[in-house]
Amino acid sequence: MRGDAGRGVRQMPSAGTTWPLTGGLRLPRRPVPVLRLPRRPDGLVDQTRWLFTICFLVSLVVCTPHPLIEGGPVAMTMVTGAALTLTGTWVHRYRTGTAPPLLDVADALATACFAAACPLPSVALGFVFSSVWGQALYGSVTRLAISLVLTLTGLAASLPLWMVVPGHGDAVQASSVLGAFPVLTLTTIVARHLADGLFARERAQRREAGIARFGIQLLAATDRETVYEHAWDAVGTVCAASPGLVAAILRQGEGAATVLRRTSGLADLPAALPALGPGDTLVLPDPGAPGPLVRVDSDTLERAAGFRGGWKALAVPGSPGTVLLLGHPKTLPKDDLLAAQTMLNQLGLAVRNTDIRERLTTQASTDHLTGLANRRAFRTALDQALRGGTATAVLFLDLDDFKNVNDALGHAAGDGLLQRVASRLRGCTRPEDLCARLGGDEFAVLLTGDADADDVAERLVKALSSRVLAGGHRIRIGASVGIAPVGDTATCDEILHRADLAMYSAKTAGKNCARRFAPGGGQLGSPGAGAGFGA
């Protein structure tokens, strides 16, 4: 025994391999054809329509052999044509999800021909009851009533037509068909009642799925803009789940209500709705913000929507003066209103969470005394600027004789001095530059783009050498500034170290001045005052 054959294991060829045959011939492996039935749909209503369509077609097949076997050529032709017509209308109805009146007329004519061709017209009732159940899942109640009337008319018309088909007798017992009319009517009413419950359940599932998805999206949202975008998507899901429901976001302003968002049902709504007086206006509740109530011209609103139904406005959390307006051709459904309120409650929690997250993020990256970036935020920004190639230079500042201020005037005066220094740093730099307090009386500035580091350092020295009012005292200080240009592959730590060394060179040179690090002036961090620097 050798290899796998010795272990009694037979290797099966993988897909696409060839099968060995005697004589050394090899043929490609051919897939075995498989007859696949249509996949069952996912939606609750679509699943039920799929089931009743199959039920109707099976009922039609069961009823067809009887007239084909016992009928003559005319009857066989009528049955075949009617069966094909009914099959086509029902397949079209299921695939499109709609039931145009023309299909109902075709069904009624085909039913009349089928019943007239049968040995007994009552044979057609075998698939008519399945048809009634299936048609209850399409269209409105009015359309279903018209469809029922057409079906009953077709069955009634089959009675006189039956007598003129060759091979039939002179009379037919009409009660066998007409007696089923009350039961068909009752069946249609019950079927529609169950279908309405099915529609409501599917709408509820879609609403709940949309709100659940909204909740999951909020877990990953970190800013207000994203939260509000997800909220509007959730509003769209609620409107899509309820036929006829429309929505818009309105913000009250001076003399008008601005339309921020709207669903497709309010596409004709103007961008601004004038806030008219109390006459003939739709008054929306004040969401708690000061100012006038939101008053919208009801004629403009109802003209854009195309109906005068029920309207309701709900306050949007976190946005004073903003409301979510919901409208429906009839009375606003309570389930939709509850879903919208649930969504807004989640929105309120998400807005508060994002505000807290932003405050914590700001606190983690900001010096609490001066409002400048802290050491951690500065290092992060410098590292990102180095990777992006936007950094120009780093300035390292140390206040001269700051300890004397604390010792002579107290820490309150020292804190006030640091705040004044931070203000002057902002005034001497551009908005795109980053100013930071690294700790104590040490500050740093990250210059980007085409900034002139020497010019900025000169302005800083001049600004910080003038008198400062702090703690009720006019204090005169200075600052030693070290400049570390960014022009090679130095890391963040290396650049900060260069700026620190340059700052100590400025201290050695007499303070209240700036010095630039010279790359060719010696080893980084080598001892000796001023080694490796130029004036």
C-alpha positions in Angstrom: 0.0 0.0 0.0 1.3 3.4 -0.9 0.2 7.0 0.0 -3.4 7.7 0.5 -4.4 4.6 -1.4 -2.9 2.5 1.4 -5.1 4.3 3.8 -8.3 3.4 1.9 -9.0 7.1 1.2 -10.2 8.0 -2.3 -9.5 11.6 -3.3 -12.3 13.3 -5.2 -11.4 15.7 -8.0 -12.1 19.4 -7.2 -14.4 21.6 -9.4 -13.0 22.1 -12.8 -10.6 19.1 -12.8 -10.8 16.2 -15.3 -11.9 12.6 -14.7 -9.5 9.8 -15.6 -10.9 7.2 -18.1 -9.5 4.0 -19.5 -7.4 4.4 -22.6 -5.8 7.6 -21.3 -8.7 9.8 -22.4 -9.8 12.7 -20.2 -13.2 14.5 -20.5 -14.1 17.7 -18.7 -16.3 17.5 -15.7 -19.8 18.7 -16.7 -22.2 20.2 -14.1 -25.4 18.4 -13.5 -28.3 20.6 -14.5 -30.6 21.3 -11.5 -34.2 22.5 -11.8 -34.5 25.4 -9.4 -37.9 26.8 -8.3 -38.3 30.6 -7.9 -36.7 31.7 -4.6 -39.2 32.6 -1.9 -39.2 36.4 -1.3 -38.1 37.9 2.0 -40.9 40.4 2.7 -43.9 39.3 4.7 -46.5 40.6 2.1 -44.4 39.3 -0.8 -44.1 35.9 0.8 -47.9 35.7 1.2 -48.5 36.9 -2.4 -46.0 34.3 -3.6 -47.9 31.6 -1.7 -51.3 32.6 -3.0 -50.1 32.9 -6.5 -48.8 29.3 -6.4 -52.1 28.2 -4.7 -54.1 29.9 -7.5 -52.0 28.3 -10.3 -52.2 24.9 -8.7 -56.0 25.3 -8.3 -56.2 26.3 -12.0 -54.2 23.2 -13.1 -56.4 20.9 -11.0 -59.6 22.3 -12.5 -58.3 22.2 -16.2 -58.2 18.5 -17.0 -62.0 17.9 -16.5 -63.2 20.2 -19.3 -60.3 19.2 -21.5 -61.2 15.5 -21.3 -65.0 15.8 -21.5 -65.4 18.8 -23.8 -65.4 19.2 -27.5 -62.9 21.2 -29.7 -64.7 24.5 -28.9 -64.7 23.8 -25.2 -61.0 22.7 -25.2 -60.0 25.9 -27.1 -61.9 28.1 -24.6 -60.4 26.4 -21.6 -56.9 26.5 -23.0 -57.2 30.2 -23.9 -58.8 31.1 -20.5 -56.1 29.1 -18.5 -53.3 30.9 -20.4 -54.9 34.3 -19.9 -55.4 33.7 -16.1 -51.8 32.4 -15.8 -50.4 35.5 -17.6 -52.4 38.0 -15.5 -51.5 36.4 -12.2 -47.8 36.1 -13.1 -47.8 39.7 -14.1 -49.7 40.7 -11.0 -47.2 39.0 -8.7 -44.0 40.2 -10.6 -45.1 43.8 -10.6 -46.9 43.9 -7.3 -49.7 45.9 -8.9 -53.2 45.0 -10.1 -54.3 47.4 -12.9 -58.1 47.4 -13.7 -57.3 45.9 -17.2 -56.1 42.7 -15.5 -59.3 42.4 -13.5 -61.3 42.7 -16.7 -59.2 40.1 -18.4 -59.6 37.8 -15.3 -63.4 38.2 -15.4 -63.6 37.4 -19.2 -61.3 34.4 -18.8 -63.3 33.1 -15.8 -66.5 33.4 -17.9 -65.0 31.5 -20.8 -63.5 28.8 -18.5 -66.8 28.3 -16.6 -68.8 28.2 -19.9 -66.5 25.6 -21.3 -66.7 23.2 -18.3 -69.3 20.4 -18.1 -70.6 22.3 -15.1 -69.9 26.0 -14.6 -69.4 25.4 -10.9 -66.1 23.7 -11.7 -64.6 27.2 -12.1 -65.3 27.9 -8.4 -62.3 25.7 -7.6 -59.9 28.4 -8.6 -62.2 31.5 -8.1 -61.9 31.2 -4.3 -58.1 31.1 -4.5 -58.3 34.2 -6.8 -60.4 36.1 -4.2 -57.9 35.4 -1.5 -54.9 36.4 -3.7 -56.5 39.6 -5.0 -57.1 40.8 -1.5 -53.4 41.4 -1.2 -53.3 44.0 -4.1 -54.5 47.5 -4.4 -57.1 49.4 -2.3 -60.4 48.3 -0.9 -62.2 50.1 -3.8 -60.1 48.2 -6.4 -60.8 44.9 -4.6 -64.6 45.7 -4.6 -64.5 46.4 -8.3 -62.5 43.2 -8.9 -65.1 41.2 -6.9 -68.0 42.7 -8.9 -66.2 41.8 -12.2 -65.6 38.2 -11.0 -69.2 37.7 -10.0 -70.3 39.3 -13.3 -68.1 36.9 -15.2 -69.5 33.9 -13.4 -73.1 35.1 -14.0 -72.3 35.6 -17.7 -71.0 32.1 -18.0 -74.5 30.7 -17.4 -76.1 31.8 -20.7 -72.8 31.3 -22.5 -72.7 27.7 -21.3 -75.8 26.8 -23.2 -74.4 27.9 -26.6 -71.2 25.9 -26.3 -71.5 22.8 -28.5 -71.9 19.6 -26.5 -73.8 21.1 -23.6 -77.4 20.7 -22.7 -80.2 23.2 -23.0 -80.2 24.3 -19.3 -77.9 24.5 -16.4 -78.7 24.7 -12.7 -77.9 28.4 -12.0 -78.1 27.9 -8.2 -74.8 25.9 -8.3 -73.0 29.1 -9.3 -75.2 32.0 -8.0 -75.5 30.3 -4.6 -71.7 30.8 -4.1 -71.9 34.6 -4.5 -72.7 35.4 -0.8 -69.8 33.1 0.3 -67.5 34.7 -2.2 -68.4 38.2 -0.9 -67.9 37.2 2.7 -64.6 35.5 1.8 -63.4 38.7 0.1 -64.3 40.8 3.2 -62.5 38.4 5.5 -59.5 38.1 3.2 -59.1 41.9 3.0 -59.4 42.3 6.7 -56.5 39.7 7.2 -54.6 41.5 4.4 -54.9 44.8 6.2 -53.4 43.2 9.3 -50.6 41.8 7.2 -49.9 45.2 5.6 -49.8 46.8 9.1 -47.5 44.1 10.4 -45.1 44.5 7.6 -45.1 48.3 7.9 -44.4 47.9 11.6 -41.5 45.6 10.8 -40.0 48.1 8.4 -40.4 50.9 10.9 -38.8 48.9 13.7 -36.0 47.8 11.4 -35.3 51.4 10.4 -35.3 52.6 14.0 -33.1 49.7 15.0 -30.7 50.5 12.2 -30.8 54.2 13.3 -29.8 53.2 16.8 -26.9 51.1 15.5 -25.7 54.0 13.4 -25.8 56.4 16.3 -23.3 54.2 18.2 -20.7 55.0 15.6 -21.6 58.7 15.1 -19.2 61.2 16.6 -20.5 64.5 15.5 -23.9 66.3 15.3 -24.0 66.5 11.5 -23.7 62.8 11.1 -26.3 62.2 13.8 -28.8 64.5 12.0 -28.1 62.8 8.7 -28.9 59.4 10.1 -32.0 60.8 11.8 -33.3 62.1 8.4 -32.6 58.7 6.9 -34.7 57.2 9.7 -37.5 59.6 9.0 -37.4 58.6 5.3 -37.7 54.9 6.4 -40.8 55.7 8.5 -42.4 57.6 5.6 -41.6 54.8 3.1 -43.2 52.2 5.5 -46.5 54.2 5.6 -48.1 55.0 2.2 -49.1 58.7 2.1 -46.9 59.8 5.0 -44.8 62.9 4.2 -42.3 64.8 6.4 -40.3 68.0 6.4 -37.9 69.8 8.7 -38.8 73.4 9.4 -36.9 76.0 11.3 -38.6 79.1 12.6 -37.1 82.5 11.7 -37.9 86.1 11.4 -41.1 86.3 9.4 -40.8 82.9 7.8 -40.3 79.2 8.4 -37.3 77.8 6.4 -37.7 74.3 4.9 -34.4 72.4 5.6 -35.4 69.0 4.4 -38.5 67.4 2.8 -39.6 64.0 1.5 -40.6 63.4 -2.2 -44.3 63.9 -1.3 -43.5 67.6 -0.5 -41.3 68.3 -3.4 -43.4 71.3 -4.4 -43.0 72.9 -1.0 -41.2 76.3 -1.3 -37.9 76.8 0.5 -39.4 79.4 2.8 -43.0 79.6 4.1 -44.2 83.0 5.2 -45.2 83.3 8.9 -48.7 84.7 8.5 -51.1 85.8 11.1 -53.4 83.5 13.1 -56.0 83.4 10.3 -56.0 80.4 7.9 -52.6 79.2 9.1 -51.2 76.0 10.5 -49.7 76.8 13.9 -46.9 74.5 14.9 -46.0 74.1 18.6 -43.1 76.1 19.9 -40.3 73.6 20.6 -39.2 75.6 23.7 -37.0 78.2 22.1 -37.8 81.9 22.7 -39.5 83.8 19.9 -42.8 83.5 18.0 -44.6 80.3 17.2 -43.9 78.7 13.9 -46.9 79.7 11.7 -47.1 78.2 8.2 -49.5 79.1 5.5 -51.8 76.1 5.5 -52.9 76.7 1.8 -49.3 76.6 0.6 -48.5 73.5 2.7 -51.6 71.6 1.6 -51.2 72.6 -2.0 -47.7 71.2 -2.0 -48.8 67.9 -0.3 -52.0 67.5 -2.4 -54.2 66.9 0.6 -55.7 68.6 3.7 -55.3 65.7 6.1 -53.8 65.5 9.5 -50.5 67.4 10.4 -48.3 67.2 13.5 -45.1 68.9 14.4 -42.5 67.5 16.8 -39.6 69.4 18.3 -36.1 68.4 17.1 -33.8 67.8 20.0 -30.6 69.8 20.1 -31.8 72.4 17.5 -34.0 75.1 19.1 -36.6 76.5 16.8 -36.6 73.4 14.6 -39.5 71.0 14.2 -40.3 67.8 12.3 -43.5 68.2 10.4 -45.5 65.0 9.6 -48.5 64.8 7.4 -51.0 62.2 6.1 -53.9 62.3 3.7 -56.1 61.0 6.5 -55.6 61.0 10.2 -52.0 60.7 11.1 -51.4 57.0 12.1 -50.6 56.7 15.8 -47.9 54.0 15.1 -46.1 56.4 12.7 -46.3 59.2 15.2 -45.0 56.9 18.0 -42.1 55.8 15.7 -41.2 59.4 14.9 -41.2 60.3 18.6 -39.1 57.2 19.4 -36.6 58.3 16.8 -36.4 61.8 18.1 -35.9 60.5 21.6 -32.9 58.5 20.4 -31.7 61.6 18.5 -31.8 63.6 21.7 -29.7 61.1 23.5 -27.2 60.9 20.6 -26.9 64.7 20.5 -26.2 64.9 24.2 -23.6 62.1 23.9 -21.9 63.8 21.0 -21.7 67.0 23.0 -20.2 65.2 25.9 -17.8 63.4 23.7 -16.7 66.7 22.0 -16.3 68.3 25.4 -14.2 65.4 26.7 -12.1 65.4 23.5 -11.6 69.1 23.8 -10.6 68.8 27.4 -8.2 66.0 26.6 -6.4 68.1 24.0 -6.6 71.6 25.5 -4.7 73.3 28.3 -7.4 74.3 30.8 -5.7 77.6 31.8 -4.9 79.1 28.5 -7.2 77.4 26.1 -4.3 76.5 23.9 -3.5 73.0 22.7 -1.7 70.9 25.3 1.5 68.9 24.9 -0.2 65.7 23.7 -2.3 67.5 21.1 0.8 69.5 19.8 2.8 66.3 19.4 -0.1 64.6 17.5 -0.5 67.6 15.2 3.3 67.8 14.6 3.4 64.1 13.8 0.5 64.5 11.3 2.1 67.5 9.7 5.4 65.7 9.3 3.7 62.8 7.6 1.7 65.1 5.3 4.7 67.3 4.5 3.0 70.5 5.6 5.2 71.4 8.6 7.5 74.4 8.1 9.1 75.0 11.6 8.6 74.6 15.3 9.1 77.5 17.7 9.9 76.7 21.3 9.3 79.5 23.8 10.2 79.9 27.4 9.3 82.9 29.5 12.2 84.7 31.0 12.3 84.9 34.8 8.7 83.7 35.2 9.5 82.3 38.6 10.1 85.8 39.9 6.5 86.8 39.0 5.1 83.8 40.9 7.3 84.5 44.0 6.6 88.2 44.1 3.0 88.5 43.1 1.5 85.1 43.7 0.2 82.3 41.5 -2.9 84.2 40.6 -0.9 86.9 38.9 1.2 84.2 37.2 -1.8 82.4 35.8 -3.1 85.8 34.5 0.2 86.4 32.9 0.1 83.0 31.2 -3.3 83.8 29.8 -2.1 87.1 28.4 0.9 85.3 26.8 -1.5 82.8 25.1 -3.6 85.7 23.7 -0.5 87.3 22.3 0.7 84.0 20.7 -2.6 83.8 18.9 -2.3 87.4 17.7 1.2 86.8 16.2 0.3 83.7 14.3 -2.1 82.6 11.6 -5.3 80.6 12.2 -3.8 77.6 10.5 -0.7 77.6 12.8 -1.0 75.8 16.1 -0.1 77.4 19.4 0.3 75.2 22.5 1.3 75.3 26.1 3.6 72.4 26.8 3.7 73.0 30.6 4.7 75.6 33.2 5.9 78.7 31.3 6.9 76.7 28.1 5.0 77.3 24.9 5.4 76.0 21.3 4.1 77.1 17.9 3.8 74.8 14.8 4.2 76.7 11.6 2.9 75.2 8.3 2.8 76.1 4.7 4.8 79.2 3.6 5.2 80.8 7.0 8.4 82.7 7.7 9.7 81.2 11.0 12.2 84.0 11.6 9.6 86.7 11.1 7.1 85.0 13.4 9.8 84.5 16.1 10.7 88.2 15.9 7.1 89.3 16.3 6.7 87.0 19.3 9.8 88.3 21.0 8.6 91.9 20.4 5.0 91.2 21.6 6.1 89.3 24.7 8.6 91.9 25.8 6.0 94.6 26.2 4.2 95.2 29.5 1.3 93.0 30.5 -1.5 93.7 32.9 -2.0 90.7 35.1 -3.5 90.4 38.6 -3.8 94.2 38.9 0.0 94.6 38.2 1.7 95.8 35.1 4.4 93.2 34.4 7.2 93.3 31.9 8.6 90.0 30.8 10.5 88.5 27.9 10.8 85.2 26.1 13.6 83.1 24.7 12.6 81.5 21.4 14.2 78.5 19.7 13.5 77.8 16.0 13.8 74.3 14.6 13.1 74.2 10.8 11.6 71.1 9.2 13.6 70.2 6.2 14.9 66.7 6.5 13.6 63.3 7.8 13.8 64.2 11.4 11.2 62.7 13.7 8.8 64.6 16.0 11.1 64.0 19.1 14.1 65.1 17.2 12.5 68.4 16.0 11.3 69.2 19.5 14.7 68.5 20.9 16.3 70.8 18.3 13.9 73.6 19.2 14.6 73.1 22.9 18.3 73.3 22.3 17.9 76.5 20.2 15.8 78.0 23.0 18.6 77.3 25.5 21.0 79.0 23.1 18.8 82.1 23.2 18.9 82.0 27.0 22.7 81.8 26.9 22.8 84.7 24.4 21.1 87.0 26.9 17.4 86.1 26.9 14.5 87.9 25.2 15.8 86.8 21.7 15.4 84.0 19.1 18.0 81.5 17.9 17.8 79.1 15.0 19.1 75.5 15.1 21.9 75.0 12.6 22.0 71.4 11.4 25.8 71.5 10.5 26.9 73.0 13.8 27.5 69.8 15.8 25.9 66.7 17.1 22.4 66.9 18.4 22.4 67.4 22.1 26.2 67.9 22.4 27.3 69.9 25.4 28.4 73.5 25.4 26.3 76.6 25.4 25.3 77.7 21.9 27.1 74.9 20.1 25.7 74.3 16.7 23.5 77.5 16.5 23.7 80.7 14.6 22.4 84.1 15.5 
